[in-house]
Structures are given as structure tokens and as C-alpha cells.
């Protein structure tokens, strides 16, 4: 069994990691950790970028991927300590929920386990919920952890 575990470094995500690893260990499942970073957009078409702007884009992309990798390295350590097989990947997409679903399908995951940040009412509507979007758009089972 393979469980996709999207993580973002938040308190809710860290709590979900602990719960998901306990669940994975109980089922003898492996975990695939995923952190999704948004694409960096310049105000003009990339074909028109001046060299300094390309350098800025590259630097921002590298910094975002390094921050994502740090979060995923922490997940790998926790998984190793829990005795759970874990691989990690960084996704780049402005649509986090689409990247989560695509990664789960491509990696042939049996389950997506993810945190709920607990927003309710108008806040949830305004901010949107990646968890709600995944629940709405995937055909895979989703375990929502709090």
C-alpha cells in the first residue's frame, strides 16, 4: 500500500505527519511525501526577460525548492525513525490540489492522507481549502487528519 502525504511545514501538517506515519506503520504501507511550490511568475513573458530577471527567477525557484526539500527531509527523518519506508518529491504547480492528485495517480497511491487546517465559515470560503479541493476532485480515498 502507498500513501501520498502532502506536507507544507505548518503545525497542522506536522501533526498530520505523526498520525499518517502511525497509520502507515500499522498497515505496513510506504509513504510518499510531497511539497508543492508555486511557479514563479514575472510580470512579462519569459521570452522578454532581461538576464537579471532570469537570474531572479532562477534564484527564487531554487530558494523555494530548497525550503520544500528541508520540509521533506524532516519528513524522511521522522519516517525513518518510525520504521516507515518513505520517498519524497517536490512538485511545482500554481494549483496545489491538482499537483497532489496528479502525484497520487502517477505514483499509483492507494490513499491520500492530508491535514485539515481547520478553517471554517467565511475564512474557508475566502482562503479555499486544498484538502476540500482534493476531496472534491479525486477518485482516490482521502484521509483527513487534524
C-alpha positions as CSV (number, residue, x, y, z in Angstrom):
1,X,0.0,0.0,0.0
2,X,1.2,3.5,-0.9
3,X,0.1,6.7,0.9
4,X,0.6,10.1,-0.6
5,X,1.3,12.6,2.2
6,X,1.3,16.3,1.1
7,X,3.1,18.5,3.6
8,X,3.6,22.2,3.9
9,X,5.6,22.7,7.1
10,X,2.6,24.1,9.1
11,X,1.7,23.0,12.6
12,X,-1.3,21.1,11.1
13,X,0.9,19.4,8.6
14,X,3.5,18.3,11.3
15,X,0.6,16.8,13.3
16,X,-0.6,15.0,10.2
17,X,2.8,13.6,9.6
18,X,2.9,11.9,13.0
19,X,-0.6,10.5,12.5
20,X,0.0,9.3,9.0
21,X,3.2,7.6,9.9
22,X,1.5,5.7,12.7
23,X,-1.2,4.7,10.2
24,X,1.4,3.6,7.6
25,X,3.3,1.6,10.1
26,X,0.2,-0.2,11.3
27,X,-0.7,-1.1,7.7
28,X,2.9,-1.8,6.6
29,X,2.5,0.9,4.0
30,X,5.0,3.2,2.4
31,X,4.7,6.9,2.3
32,X,5.4,9.4,-0.5
33,X,5.9,12.9,0.9
34,X,5.0,15.8,-1.4
35,X,5.6,19.5,-1.1
36,X,4.1,21.7,-3.8
37,X,5.8,25.1,-4.6
38,X,4.1,27.7,-6.8
39,X,5.7,28.6,-10.1
40,X,7.5,31.9,-10.1
41,X,5.9,34.4,-12.5
42,X,7.5,37.6,-13.8
43,X,5.1,40.4,-14.9
44,X,6.2,39.9,-18.5
45,X,6.6,36.9,-20.8
46,X,9.7,34.9,-20.0
47,X,10.9,35.3,-23.6
48,X,11.2,39.0,-23.0
49,X,13.1,38.8,-19.7
50,X,16.3,40.6,-19.3
51,X,19.2,38.5,-17.9
52,X,18.9,39.9,-14.3
53,X,15.2,39.0,-14.3
54,X,16.0,35.4,-15.4
55,X,18.6,35.3,-12.6
56,X,15.9,36.4,-10.1
57,X,13.5,33.8,-11.3
58,X,16.2,31.1,-11.0
59,X,17.1,32.3,-7.6
60,X,13.5,32.3,-6.3
61,X,12.9,28.9,-7.8
62,X,16.0,27.5,-6.1
63,X,15.1,29.1,-2.8
64,X,11.5,27.7,-2.9
65,X,12.7,24.2,-3.8
66,X,15.4,24.3,-1.1
67,X,12.7,25.3,1.5
68,X,10.4,22.5,0.2
69,X,13.3,20.0,0.4
70,X,14.0,21.0,4.0
71,X,10.4,20.2,5.0
72,X,10.6,16.8,3.1
73,X,14.0,16.0,4.7
74,X,12.3,16.4,8.1
75,X,9.5,14.0,7.0
76,X,12.1,11.4,5.8
77,X,13.8,11.5,9.1
78,X,10.5,11.0,11.0
79,X,9.6,8.2,8.7
80,X,13.0,6.5,9.2
81,X,12.6,6.8,13.0
82,X,9.1,5.3,12.7
83,X,10.3,2.5,10.6
84,X,8.2,3.5,7.6
85,X,9.6,3.5,4.0
86,X,9.4,7.0,2.6
87,X,10.3,8.7,-0.6
88,X,9.8,12.4,-1.2
89,X,9.2,14.8,-4.1
90,X,8.8,18.5,-4.8
91,X,6.1,19.5,-7.2
92,X,5.9,22.8,-8.9
93,X,2.4,24.0,-9.7
94,X,0.2,27.0,-9.0
95,X,-2.7,24.6,-8.4
96,X,-1.7,22.7,-5.3
97,X,-4.6,20.3,-5.3
98,X,-4.1,19.4,-8.9
99,X,-0.4,18.6,-8.2
100,X,-1.5,16.4,-5.2
101,X,-4.0,14.5,-7.3
102,X,-1.6,14.1,-10.2
103,X,1.2,12.9,-8.0
104,X,-1.1,10.3,-6.3
105,X,-2.2,9.0,-9.7
106,X,1.3,8.9,-11.2
107,X,2.8,7.1,-8.2
108,X,-0.2,4.7,-8.1
109,X,-1.1,5.6,-4.5
110,X,-3.9,3.9,-2.7
111,X,-4.7,6.8,-0.3
112,X,-4.0,10.5,0.1
113,X,-3.6,11.5,3.8
114,X,-3.5,15.2,4.4
115,X,-4.0,17.8,7.1
116,X,-7.0,19.9,7.5
117,X,-6.1,23.4,8.7
118,X,-9.4,23.8,10.4
119,X,-10.6,27.0,8.6
120,X,-14.4,27.3,8.8
121,X,-17.1,29.7,7.6
122,X,-16.1,32.7,5.6
123,X,-12.4,32.1,6.1
124,X,-12.6,28.8,4.5
125,X,-14.5,30.2,1.5
126,X,-12.1,33.1,1.1
127,X,-8.9,31.1,1.5
128,X,-10.2,28.0,-0.1
129,X,-9.1,24.6,1.2
130,X,-6.7,22.5,-0.7
131,X,-8.0,19.5,1.3
132,X,-11.6,20.3,0.2
133,X,-10.5,20.6,-3.4
134,X,-8.7,17.3,-3.3
135,X,-11.7,15.7,-1.7
136,X,-13.9,17.1,-4.5
137,X,-11.7,16.3,-7.4
138,X,-10.0,12.9,-6.7
139,X,-11.4,9.4,-7.1
140,X,-8.9,8.1,-4.5
141,X,-9.8,7.7,-0.9
142,X,-8.6,10.7,1.3
143,X,-7.8,10.5,5.0
144,X,-8.2,14.0,6.5
145,X,-6.1,14.4,9.6
146,X,-6.5,17.0,12.3
